[in-house]
Amino acid sequence: MLRSALFQLHLWCGVILGAFLTFQAVTGAFVAFRHAGNHWLHRDEMIVAPKDAAQIPMSRVIELFREKFPHIPENVISVMYPQAPDQAFFLRIWDNAPSPNFYASMNPYTGEITGYGSKYQYPFELMFRLHEQLLMGTPGINLVHAGGFLMMVMSLSGLYLWWPRRESWAQALSIKAKPLKRYLYDLHRVVGAIAFVLLFVVATSGTMILGLLSLVPQPGASPGFGPLAGVTLNPRPEGPAAPVDNLISAARAQFPDNPIRDISYIRLMRAVVVVSFIADDHPNVRALNRVFFERHSGRILAVQAAAQQAAVPTIEQFALPVHSGEIAGNPGRFLVAVSGLVLPFLFVTGLWLWVTKRLSRHDQRAAEPG
């Protein structure tokens, strides 16, 4: 009874949602090499000649960018800092802004804008946006969460259906070459069983299923929007914003030994500037230390050290390196990319087996007398 129910669940999840899960797997394979892919594909604009001179200040970065693109306001810009002497600044424009998902590279020594364009001119960034939210904002994020949960269900149900009961392990892992239908059936089962761990880990470790965990109260977690819970912002700020270089200096004073990863504005608020540092003394490769500022007054709203984060942020920060494979370096990224090929294979072979089975039943009924 249970086996029959799980077979139907596995079958219809695969038939109805297989194309969506395949899409997520393929885009995820690109995302695993997102930053390296950007530098490879846009080498002429993202790789610069290193110099002994100091990098230009962030105020100059934003000033030069806005001279080139005056229609884009300052408070929608996110700037990724170069992590090597030969890398450029990488500027990104968030959603719900003029020219959303717009990107530009800037030489950190001269201020020259070396390249720019939309998400369609930056394929790895496009794949990231598709993988994260299907270019649909919050509804897309919710769909991705559901897709991750269903991928976990399919992985578990497939393993249960494959698990040897009356046959030996050698028989369960064997593949008969003939006939074609039997060959594809065995290949589908064996490849799925071998890839189970990889697919299950990818599904459960990403922001997809972990996004649901953020809805569950965790011991020690503060209510509201993380470190800004309970913070009151000036509803009607007047005058110019605080000088961005002053904010960066104040942030560096909080984490003097960590390199800056980026400076950005919280998407839904725009009144808050956040400076993020790479917590390179933390065991998690994705761990960040952050300082939050009120944009106009320049006052520090919160300081968030990676080691002091509450339960859900800690889970998410450790899960993302697993999901992307970067926790194991390039071999880990390669395994994640392989999962982007395994799932389409399982979808195509499973769909082919289902269609041929239905056609065979139809032919048998048509051949019956009367």
C-alpha positions in Angstrom: 0.0 0.0 0.0 2.7 2.5 1.0 4.9 1.4 -1.9 2.0 2.0 -4.4 1.2 5.4 -2.9 4.9 6.5 -3.0 5.2 5.3 -6.6 2.2 7.4 -7.6 3.6 10.4 -5.7 7.0 10.0 -7.3 5.5 9.5 -10.8 3.2 12.5 -10.8 5.6 14.8 -9.1 8.1 13.9 -11.9 5.5 14.2 -14.7 4.0 17.5 -13.6 6.9 19.2 -12.0 9.9 17.5 -13.6 10.5 20.3 -16.1 10.5 22.9 -13.3 12.9 20.9 -11.2 15.1 20.3 -14.2 15.1 24.0 -14.9 16.2 24.6 -11.3 19.0 22.0 -11.5 20.4 23.4 -14.8 20.4 27.1 -13.5 21.9 25.9 -10.3 24.8 24.3 -12.2 25.6 27.8 -13.6 25.2 29.4 -10.2 27.7 27.0 -8.7 30.4 28.8 -10.8 28.7 32.2 -10.8 31.7 34.4 -9.8 34.3 32.4 -11.6 32.0 32.3 -14.6 31.6 36.1 -14.6 35.4 36.6 -14.5 35.9 34.1 -17.3 33.1 35.4 -19.6 33.7 39.1 -18.9 37.5 39.0 -18.5 38.1 42.2 -20.4 35.9 44.2 -18.0 36.3 42.4 -14.7 40.1 41.8 -14.8 42.3 44.9 -14.6 46.0 45.6 -14.5 47.0 45.7 -10.8 48.7 48.8 -9.6 50.6 49.9 -6.5 48.2 52.8 -6.1 45.4 52.8 -3.6 41.8 52.1 -4.8 39.6 55.1 -5.4 37.2 55.9 -2.5 33.6 54.6 -2.6 32.2 58.1 -2.9 34.2 58.5 -6.1 32.9 55.1 -7.4 29.3 56.1 -6.9 29.9 59.6 -8.3 31.5 58.3 -11.5 28.8 55.7 -11.9 26.0 58.3 -11.6 27.8 60.6 -14.0 27.5 57.8 -16.6 23.9 56.7 -15.5 22.3 59.8 -13.9 18.8 58.2 -14.0 19.8 55.5 -11.4 19.7 56.8 -7.8 22.4 56.1 -5.3 20.2 54.1 -2.9 19.6 51.2 -5.2 23.3 50.4 -5.9 25.2 47.5 -4.5 29.0 47.5 -4.9 31.0 44.3 -4.7 34.6 45.0 -3.7 37.5 43.4 -5.6 39.0 40.5 -3.6 42.3 40.5 -5.6 44.5 43.3 -7.0 43.5 42.5 -10.5 39.7 42.5 -10.0 37.3 45.4 -10.7 34.5 46.8 -8.6 31.2 45.1 -9.6 28.1 47.3 -9.3 24.6 45.8 -9.2 21.2 47.4 -9.4 18.5 45.6 -7.4 14.9 44.9 -8.3 12.1 47.5 -8.1 14.5 50.2 -9.2 15.2 52.2 -12.4 17.1 49.8 -14.7 16.6 46.8 -12.5 19.1 44.0 -12.7 21.7 46.3 -14.3 25.4 45.6 -13.9 28.6 47.5 -14.4 32.4 47.0 -13.8 34.8 49.7 -12.8 38.5 49.9 -12.6 39.4 50.3 -8.9 42.4 52.4 -9.6 41.3 54.8 -12.4 37.5 54.8 -12.0 37.0 53.8 -15.7 33.8 52.0 -16.3 35.1 48.9 -18.2 31.7 47.4 -19.0 28.0 47.4 -18.3 24.7 45.9 -19.4 21.5 44.2 -18.3 21.1 40.8 -16.9 20.7 39.4 -20.4 24.3 40.5 -21.1 25.5 38.7 -18.0 24.4 35.1 -18.4 25.7 33.9 -15.0 23.8 36.7 -13.2 20.7 35.9 -15.2 20.9 32.3 -14.2 21.3 33.4 -10.6 18.2 35.5 -10.8 16.2 32.7 -12.5 17.4 30.2 -10.0 16.7 32.4 -7.0 13.3 33.8 -7.9 12.4 33.0 -11.5 12.5 36.8 -12.2 9.2 37.0 -10.3 10.2 38.5 -7.0 8.6 37.1 -3.9 6.1 34.8 -5.7 9.1 33.3 -7.5 11.0 32.8 -4.3 7.9 30.9 -2.8 7.8 28.7 -5.9 11.5 27.9 -5.6 10.9 27.0 -1.9 8.1 24.6 -2.9 10.3 23.2 -5.7 13.1 22.4 -3.2 10.6 20.6 -0.9 9.2 18.5 -3.8 12.7 17.6 -5.0 13.4 16.3 -1.5 10.2 14.3 -1.6 11.1 12.8 -5.0 14.6 11.9 -3.8 13.3 10.1 -0.7 10.4 8.3 -2.5 12.7 7.3 -5.3 15.2 5.8 -2.9 12.5 3.9 -1.1 11.2 2.5 -4.4 14.7 1.4 -5.4 15.7 -0.1 -2.1 16.4 -3.8 -2.6 14.1 -6.2 -0.8 14.1 -9.6 -2.4 17.1 -9.0 -4.6 20.8 -8.6 -3.7 22.6 -5.3 -3.8 24.5 -6.4 -6.9 21.2 -7.1 -8.7 19.7 -3.8 -7.5 22.7 -1.9 -9.0 22.9 -4.0 -12.2 21.8 -2.6 -15.6 20.6 -5.0 -18.4 21.5 -3.8 -21.9 18.5 -5.3 -23.7 15.7 -4.6 -24.5 15.8 -0.7 -24.7 12.9 -0.2 -22.3 14.5 -2.4 -19.7 17.9 -0.7 -20.2 16.4 2.8 -19.6 14.4 1.5 -16.6 17.5 0.1 -14.9 19.5 3.1 -15.8 16.9 5.5 -14.4 16.7 3.5 -11.1 20.5 3.0 -10.6 21.5 6.6 -11.5 18.8 7.9 -9.3 19.9 5.7 -6.4 23.5 6.7 -6.8 22.7 10.4 -7.1 20.3 10.3 -4.2 22.7 11.8 -1.6 23.7 14.6 -4.0 20.2 15.5 -5.0 18.8 15.3 -1.5 21.6 17.5 0.0 21.3 20.1 -2.8 17.5 20.3 -2.3 17.5 20.6 1.5 20.6 22.8 1.9 19.6 25.6 -0.4 17.6 28.7 0.3 14.6 26.8 -1.1 13.7 24.6 1.8 15.6 26.7 4.4 13.5 29.7 3.5 10.6 27.8 5.2 12.7 27.4 8.3 12.9 31.2 8.7 9.2 31.1 9.4 9.7 28.8 12.4 10.6 30.5 15.8 14.1 29.4 16.9 15.6 29.5 20.4 17.6 32.7 20.8 16.4 34.3 17.5 15.3 37.9 17.8 11.9 38.8 16.3 11.4 41.1 13.3 14.0 41.8 10.7 17.1 40.2 12.2 19.5 42.7 13.6 17.2 45.7 12.9 14.3 44.3 15.0 13.0 47.2 17.1 15.1 49.9 15.4 13.2 53.1 14.6 14.2 55.0 11.5 13.6 58.7 10.8 10.4 58.7 8.7 11.2 62.0 7.1 14.9 62.5 6.7 16.1 65.9 5.6 19.2 67.0 3.8 21.8 65.0 2.0 22.8 61.5 3.0 25.8 60.9 5.2 29.1 60.7 3.3 29.5 57.1 2.3 33.3 57.2 3.0 32.5 58.2 6.6 30.2 55.2 6.9 32.8 52.8 5.6 35.4 54.2 8.0 33.1 53.7 10.9 32.3 50.2 9.7 36.0 49.3 9.4 36.5 50.4 13.0 34.1 47.7 14.0 35.9 44.9 12.0 39.4 46.2 11.3 40.9 42.8 10.4 38.2 41.7 7.8 38.1 42.6 4.1 34.9 44.4 2.9 32.8 42.2 0.6 30.2 44.8 -0.4 28.2 47.9 0.4 24.5 48.0 -0.4 21.1 49.3 0.5 18.5 47.0 2.0 16.1 46.5 -0.9 12.7 47.2 0.8 13.8 50.0 3.0 16.4 52.1 1.0 17.0 54.2 4.2 19.6 51.7 5.5 23.1 51.2 4.3 24.8 47.9 5.1 28.6 47.3 4.9 29.4 43.6 4.8 32.8 42.1 5.7 34.1 38.6 5.0 34.5 36.9 8.3 37.6 35.0 7.2 38.3 33.9 10.8 35.0 32.0 10.8 34.8 28.3 9.7 32.0 29.0 7.3 33.2 30.3 4.0 30.0 32.4 3.6 30.0 34.0 7.0 29.7 37.8 7.1 30.1 40.5 9.7 27.8 43.4 9.0 27.3 47.0 10.1 24.0 48.8 9.5 23.7 52.5 9.2 20.8 55.0 8.9 21.5 56.4 5.5 20.8 60.1 6.2 22.1 60.6 9.7 24.9 58.1 9.5 24.2 56.6 12.9 25.0 53.0 13.5 21.8 51.0 13.8 23.3 47.6 14.5 26.5 45.6 14.4 26.1 41.9 13.5 29.0 39.6 14.0 28.8 36.2 12.2 29.7 34.3 15.4 26.8 36.0 17.3 24.0 35.3 14.8 20.8 33.5 16.0 19.7 30.1 15.0 18.1 30.6 11.6 20.8 32.9 10.1 23.4 30.5 11.3 21.7 27.5 9.6 21.2 29.5 6.4 24.8 30.7 6.3 26.2 27.2 6.7 23.7 25.7 4.3 24.4 28.0 1.4 28.1 26.9 1.0 26.8 23.3 0.9 24.1 24.2 -1.6 26.6 25.9 -3.9 29.3 23.3 -3.4 31.8 25.9 -2.4 32.3 24.4 1.0 34.5 21.8 -0.8 36.0 24.2 -3.3 36.0 23.5 -7.0 35.3 19.7 -6.5 32.2 20.6 -4.6 31.1 23.0 -7.2 31.7 20.3 -9.8 29.4 17.9 -7.9 26.6 20.5 -7.8 27.1 21.1 -11.5 26.8 17.3 -12.1 23.4 17.4 -10.2 22.3 19.9 -12.9 22.8 17.1 -15.5 21.5 14.2 -13.5 18.1 15.6 -12.8 17.3 16.4 -16.5 18.4 12.8 -17.4 16.1 11.3 -14.7 13.3 13.5 -15.9 13.7 12.6 -19.6 14.1 8.8 -19.0 11.3 8.8 -16.4 8.9 10.6 -18.8 9.9 8.3 -21.7 9.1 5.2 -19.5 5.8 6.7 -18.4 4.7 7.6 -22.0 5.7 4.2 -23.5 3.9 2.4 -20.7 0.7 4.4 -21.4 1.0 3.8 -25.1 1.5 0.1 -24.5 -1.7 -0.1 -22.4 -3.6 1.8 -25.1 -2.4 -0.6 -27.8 -3.4 -3.6 -25.6 -6.9 -2.2 -25.0 -7.3 -1.4 -28.7 -6.3 -5.0 -29.6 -8.9 -6.6 -27.2 -11.9 -8.0 -29.0 -15.2 -6.3 -28.7 
